[in-house]
């Protein structure tokens, strides 16, 4: 039988999902920045 009233844990799940997504996006952006920085260093050394 289905529960009556408020759904359980939906607010916490949504908040958790949002925080986890932020964390993943932060990691991806840091990796991208690092790759770009390394690529710039390599290009500079190849030109010299």
Beta strands, then each sheet from edge to edge (+ up, - down):
end
